[in-house]
Amino acid sequence: MLLALSVLLLIFPPTLSAPTRDLCTTGKNKLLLTIFDGFRWDYDRDVDTPNLDKMAEEGVKAAYVTPPYLTITSPTHFTLLSGRYIENHGVIHNVWFNTTTRQRKEYYMTQFVDEYWDNGSLPIWITAQRQGLKTGSLHFPGTAATYQKETIQVREVEPKAYDYTNETAWRENVDKVMKEWLKDQDLDFVTLYFGDPDEAGHKHGPDSSERREAVKKVDRTVGYIRETAEKHGLSDHLNIIVTADHGMTTVFKGGQVKEIVLTDIPGFSYKDLQFHLLDYGPSAMLLPKEGLLDKVYQALKGGHPNLHVYKKEDMPARLHYSKHPRILPIVLFADPGYVINGFYPIQTNKGEHGYDNEVMDMKPFFRAVGPDFHSNLLVGPFETVNVYPLMCHLLGIKPEINDGSLDNTRHMLISNGEPCDSGADVAESSLQNVFIGLAAVAGFLLLAFVVVTSYNMYKRRKINPKAKDTGDEDEMKADSKQTSF
Ligand SMILES: [Zn+2]
């Protein structure tokens, strides 16, 4: 029987019988973070989105997510990459500026200003690389910059005047990321950026048919991403997160409302300003000339019923947009539907973002699917600062200091956020293996006992059916000897 037990243990070692895969996050799966710029949380409500629906059935869908304030592209992307609020990571605007020279660089050229991005907070690409992973990024804001003398290992920065909306180019980008980067070059983590439905939302408004067409394009692309992952054999070990940087709301047009034009406000004058960021949608920042801060502030405060005016230190704490030295001394923001103009209304967009992050129209969507995520799970809203610790956990890397927490997203994971290499988990897993092993041995012993006992009784009755009845102890001992171990 000992021999049989040894054979049994060789065939079914306890470690192989333990279903540990679902109990912890291995950190070995790849991760793709995909952004569809300006995809508002409810954009799937008035458009058929079969691929997004399928992704939700097979993965996790959040009701919505809350971006950081200021709800514009580069700052909110850097929050996803660092897990920090904007006042903590310092990428405070899409525009780089120098208040002394009054020089500005718009969104695209700002991509190449290293010190604007490399500002104390390390993006996840560099953290992952330092911990032995291979990373890539395609068109994601922040891709071009060098961080603490390191760049993203594999990267592609869009050319100037790039058409961010071309679906054929989108598919080529998906092919490149899936085949060349994740499969052939075996990258562990990739960020992938698409510029719609933001463009359609700005140009035609969030309620336009053009925006709905852009959402259909996003849906086809999500289908293509998952299909391509399957084609290249990646699906079983690739987690995919699809989300956005901010939402979009309709801009009220002239005649409907009284527009916000600063020079119409009594007491306000450009002459009092050293520098300004005006005419960038619903938010603005001002640097008054020396000694004129109070004058400018008092003039603007209460100057328009839909204009909010703050000295930076008085900004509502919940917005996390006051501490960084790059934030100018006076911060302005408008109510939904309004934009802030300097001299006269020159802004032509039908849709805008950049408003208070509590405004529902500023909230993006969020979906995730892959081996580490639950399927068919709808979760409540959470702030996008929490995406960073989630991604670090999925990749099995140690996060930098950040403002998020895995506690806000761990319920999406099959592992409930337990890493496989944690001491507690290893101990738990080992203990489980021991129990399973002991149960197998006990089961086998019981089976052997039943078989042997039955055989003995059968044999005894066959050889001497009356032995037990007549109390012949010698014969019983003889039988016992024959069958004892
Ligand atoms: Zn954006």
Residues whose N, C-alpha, C, O or C-beta is under 5 A from the ligand:
A	BS01	ZN	D37 G38 I72 T73 D198 D245
